[in-house]
């Protein structure tokens, strides 16, 4: 077995849910030897106010509805929140990150991501302000 690893710096995204599958696929293609066909891809996001998920990659309404649902579960401007130094979106962003998580494991199948036809990798950006969200770093580790 061998391990390959890189850190992908993602651009700053506005608050919402964004498909990053092509960026991950590109990073993996540059990381792996062409002979690598089978293994595991592990993604780990180095942040506490964003998250990763796998879901629908075709209809953008899924991403919009998910963002709306998250905002109902973890609303801003709650007087009982203590952690508000970086703004009213900060603690809800941490809650959302804990719900979805910051890591994914995906099979490497025939040298590529073993995702289903309608699956895409989401970066869920939970912050309003790019000064606090900004670029996100994603550690990609492939075991072949």
SVG drawing of the C-alpha trace seen along z (x, -y; Angstrom):
<svg xmlns="http://www.w3.org/2000/svg" viewBox="-36 -40 40 42">
<polyline fill="none" stroke="black" stroke-width="0.4" points="0.0,0.0 1.1,-3.5 -0.2,-6.9 -0.3,-10.1 -1.3,-13.4 -1.8,-17.0 -3.6,-20.1 -6.0,-21.8 -6.7,-25.5 -10.2,-26.2 -11.3,-29.8 -13.4,-31.9 -17.0,-31.0 -20.1,-32.9 -22.3,-31.4 -24.1,-28.4 -23.4,-25.0 -21.0,-24.5 -20.1,-21.5 -16.3,-21.0 -16.1,-17.6 -14.1,-18.8 -11.5,-20.6 -11.0,-17.4 -10.8,-15.2 -8.2,-17.5 -6.1,-17.4 -6.3,-13.6 -5.3,-13.2 -2.2,-15.3 -1.4,-13.4 -1.7,-9.8 0.4,-7.8 -1.6,-6.6 -1.3,-3.0 -3.4,-3.7 -6.8,-2.2 -8.2,-1.1 -8.0,-2.6 -9.6,-5.1 -9.7,-8.9 -10.0,-10.7 -11.0,-14.4 -10.4,-16.5 -11.4,-20.2 -9.2,-22.2 -12.0,-24.5 -14.7,-24.7 -17.3,-26.9 -17.6,-25.0 -18.3,-21.4 -18.3,-18.6 -21.1,-16.5 -22.0,-14.2 -25.4,-14.7 -27.3,-15.6 -25.0,-17.1 -27.7,-17.9 -30.5,-20.0 -29.2,-23.2 -32.5,-23.4 -31.2,-20.6 -28.3,-22.9 -30.6,-25.9 -33.2,-23.9 -30.4,-22.4 -29.1,-25.9 -32.6,-27.0 -33.1,-23.9 -29.8,-24.5 -30.7,-28.1 -33.9,-27.0 -32.1,-24.5 -29.3,-26.8 -30.6,-30.4 -28.6,-33.5 -29.4,-36.4 -30.2,-34.1 -29.9,-36.0 -28.8,-32.9 -25.6,-32.4 -22.5,-33.4 -20.0,-32.8 -20.6,-35.9 -17.2,-37.7 -16.9,-37.1 -20.6,-37.9 -24.0,-36.4 -23.3,-33.8 -20.3,-32.3 -21.9,-30.0 -24.5,-28.7 -21.7,-28.0 -20.0,-25.9 -23.3,-24.0 -23.7,-23.3 -20.2,-22.1 -20.7,-19.7 -23.9,-18.3 -22.3,-17.6 -18.7,-17.0 -15.4,-17.9 -14.3,-14.6 -15.4,-12.2 -14.1,-8.8 -14.8,-7.9 -13.6,-4.8 -11.1,-5.1 -12.6,-3.2 -10.7,-2.7 -8.4,-5.6 -11.3,-8.1 -13.8,-9.0 -16.3,-6.2 -19.3,-8.5 -22.8,-7.5 -24.2,-9.1 -26.0,-11.9 -23.5,-12.4 -21.3,-15.4 -18.9,-16.6 -20.2,-19.7 -18.3,-22.4 -20.8,-23.9 -19.8,-27.4 -21.6,-28.5 -20.2,-32.0 -21.6,-35.3 -18.4,-37.2 -15.6,-36.2 -13.2,-37.8 -14.0,-35.0 -14.7,-32.3 -12.4,-33.0 -10.2,-30.4 -10.6,-26.9 -8.0,-24.2 -8.8,-20.6 -6.3,-17.8 -6.7,-15.0 -5.1,-11.6 -5.3,-8.7 -4.4,-5.2 -3.7,-2.9"/>
</svg>
